[in-house]
């Protein structure tokens, strides 16, 4: 697995310690830990991460707003964790593009498995998008070259028609002169 950059937005130091230890065990990762939504946005703007795990109990920006902004900044997966979320909050989070919502207390292995799956899907999507972009660039190149070739063929055809007309004119001129 390649080096993944994980953004962890959590206020509780014990949970941070537990999750960082689990992330390091499971992923070859660089982990950035912040405790507020504002800090998460500041970090994410300058240093995009492969995945974000965000607690819903934050000061300042609420987690749903933060998750929405993170999803707008990049197509990386965002996973929310929280105590007693409302059904409406979970539905809104999923509607905004959050990969999953874990209710505390949750099993860390479940979170890690979801993260691994989300990262895998994200890598596959990114690879597909890159392939599609390469294909589009190649098609644009082929179309440009085809147009250039068509222009050259058209020019050659005009030259041939012109040469044929000149030859026909000479032949006719010689026939009329009796040569």
C-alpha positions in Angstrom: 0.0 0.0 0.0 1.3 3.5 -0.8 1.9 6.2 1.8 -1.5 7.7 2.6 -2.1 11.0 4.2 -4.8 10.9 6.8 -6.5 13.9 8.3 -7.9 13.2 11.8 -10.2 15.9 13.2 -10.8 15.0 16.9 -10.8 16.9 20.2 -10.4 14.0 22.6 -6.6 13.3 23.1 -7.3 9.7 24.2 -9.3 9.0 21.1 -6.6 10.7 19.0 -3.9 8.5 20.5 -5.9 5.3 20.0 -6.8 6.1 16.4 -3.3 7.3 15.5 -1.9 4.0 16.8 -4.5 2.0 14.8 -3.9 4.0 11.7 -0.1 3.5 11.9 -0.6 -0.2 12.4 -3.0 -0.6 9.5 -1.8 2.0 7.0 1.6 3.2 5.8 0.4 6.7 6.6 1.3 10.3 7.5 -1.3 11.5 10.0 -2.3 15.1 10.6 -4.3 15.6 13.8 -6.3 18.8 14.4 -9.0 19.6 16.9 -11.2 22.1 15.1 -12.9 22.5 11.8 -11.1 25.7 11.0 -7.7 24.0 11.5 -8.8 21.1 9.3 -9.7 23.5 6.5 -6.5 25.4 6.9 -4.4 22.2 6.7 -6.4 20.7 3.9 -6.1 23.8 1.6 -2.3 23.6 1.7 -1.8 19.9 2.2 -4.5 17.7 0.7 -5.0 14.3 2.4 -6.2 11.0 1.0 -8.9 10.6 3.6 -10.4 12.6 6.5 -11.9 11.2 9.7 -13.9 13.9 11.4 -15.6 13.8 14.8 -18.9 15.6 15.0 -18.2 17.2 18.4 -16.2 20.2 17.3 -15.9 23.8 18.3 -16.5 26.4 15.7 -17.6 24.9 12.3 -20.1 22.1 12.8 -19.0 18.7 11.4 -21.6 18.6 8.6 -20.5 22.0 7.3 -16.8 20.9 7.6 -17.5 17.6 5.8 -19.3 19.5 3.0 -16.3 21.9 2.6 -13.8 19.1 2.7 -15.8 17.3 0.0 -15.9 20.5 -2.1 -12.1 21.0 -1.7 -11.2 17.5 -3.0 -12.9 14.3 -3.9 -11.2 12.5 -1.0 -13.4 10.2 1.2 -14.6 11.8 4.5 -15.8 9.6 7.4 -17.7 11.1 10.3 -17.7 9.8 13.8 -20.0 11.0 16.6 -22.2 10.3 19.6 -25.9 10.1 19.2 -26.3 11.6 15.7 -29.8 12.2 14.5 -31.1 10.3 11.5 -31.4 13.6 9.6 -27.7 14.3 10.3 -26.6 10.9 9.0 -28.8 11.2 5.9 -27.5 14.8 5.3 -23.9 13.7 5.7 -24.3 10.8 3.3 -26.2 13.1 0.8 -23.2 15.5 0.9 -20.9 12.7 -0.1 -19.5 11.5 3.3 -18.3 7.9 2.8 -19.7 6.6 6.1 -20.8 7.7 9.6 -19.7 5.8 12.7 -21.6 6.1 15.9 -19.4 6.2 19.1 -18.5 3.9 20.6 -17.5 2.0 17.4 -15.1 -0.8 16.7 -11.8 0.5 15.4 -11.5 -2.5 13.1 -14.7 -1.5 11.4 -13.5 2.1 10.9 -10.1 0.8 9.6 -11.9 -1.6 7.1 -14.2 1.2 5.9 -11.2 3.5 5.5 -9.3 0.9 3.5 -12.3 0.3 1.3 -12.9 4.0 0.8 -9.2 4.6 -0.1 -9.2 1.7 -2.5 -12.4 2.9 -4.2 -10.9 6.4 -4.3 -7.6 5.2 -5.8 -9.6 3.3 -8.5 -11.7 6.3 -9.3 -8.7 8.5 -9.5 -6.9 6.0 -11.8 -10.0 5.8 -14.0 -10.2 9.6 -14.2 -6.5 9.7 -15.1 -7.0 7.1 -17.8 -10.0 8.9 -19.2 -8.0 12.2 -19.3 -5.2 10.5 -21.1 -7.7 9.0 -23.5 -9.2 12.4 -24.1 -5.8 14.0 -24.7 -4.9 11.1 -27.1 -8.2 11.6 -28.9 -7.7 15.3 -29.2 -4.2 14.6 -30.7 -5.6 12.0 -33.1 -8.3 14.5 -34.2 -5.8 17.3 -34.7 -3.5 15.0 -36.7 -6.5 13.7 -38.7 -7.5 17.2 -39.6 -4.0 18.1 -40.6 -3.8 14.9 -42.7 -7.1 15.7 -44.3 -5.8 19.2 -45.2 -2.6 17.6 -46.7 -4.7 15.1 -48.7 -7.0 17.8 -49.9 -3.9 19.9 -51.0 -2.4 16.9 -52.8 -5.7 16.2 -54.5 -6.0 19.9 -55.6 -2.4 19.6 -56.9 -3.2 16.4 -58.7 -6.4 17.9 -60.3 -4.4 21.0 -61.2 -1.6 18.9 -62.8 -4.2 16.8 -64.6 -5.9 19.9 -66.0 -2.5 21.3 -67.1 -1.7 18.0 -68.7 -5.1 17.7 -70.4 -4.7 21.3 -71.7 -1.3 20.5 -73.2 -2.5 17.3 -74.8 -5.5 19.1 -76.3 -3.3 21.9 -77.4 -0.9 19.4 -79.1 -3.8 17.6 -80.7 -5.3 20.7 -82.1 -1.9 21.8 -83.4 -1.6 18.4 -85.0 1.5 17.3 -83.3 
